[in-house]
């Protein structure tokens, strides 16, 4: 039984769990077990677990610690994706696979479930199946995305939206991809704050739609919004900015076009 907490105390507890996981990762200690116990004792919701686990999995990856190796001796449970006691493992496992773009591995897990799918899993877990299908540029993923986002809990979760946005970004051949990205990044949970990754997705979509100068403004905003200490994301932002400036350079301005006609 968990003890009720104030909103501030709960936020502080989750921040402490996140910080402890990072510290244990940096020191090479077991961190998945303590994180799981801490989330259970806190009575974390799936949204809170998704936030803490995705953050920890990303920190592990960018500091050279393979989450999948850390989970090697803690096999992902059977098909029971809905049990809170197993939720940490699923959140960490799918986050790690997604960060490595392992769409096939994610699909294999879901296809092996009996019955197929994960009807009772939380939206963050189910978003990874959508990611895997979108990431392979399979149009069926678009219908899965629409179905997922009919649920208010999914459409208002920053973590869920980042999962499916990454799938859209990876699925380069999907029809209407850029417009869908702009729709998702325009939802209140992402648009009301300067989210650097969401801004990067927006800039990339604008670039693909030929709105290069607007894209350049957005990617510069993303670079300014990125907190210090995440060189991997910074490199992604700089890469996107390079793509945008290259597109600007290759697109003749109306004036230069007119001058070419009269030369």
Secondary structure, 3 states (H helix, E strand, C coil): CCCCCCHHHHHHHHHHHHHHHHHHHHCCCCCHHHHHHHHHHHCCCHHHHHHHHHHHHHHHHHCCCCHHHHCCCCCCCCCCCCCHHHHHHHHHHHHHHHHCCCHHHHHHHHHCCCCCCCCCCCHHHHHHHHHHHHHCCCCHHHHHHHHHHCCHHHHCCHHHHHHHHHHHHHCCCCCCHHHHHHHHHCCHHHHCCCCHHHHHHHHHHHHHCCCHHHHHHHHHHHHHHCCCCCHHHHHHHHHHHHHHHHHHHHCCCHHHHHHHHHC
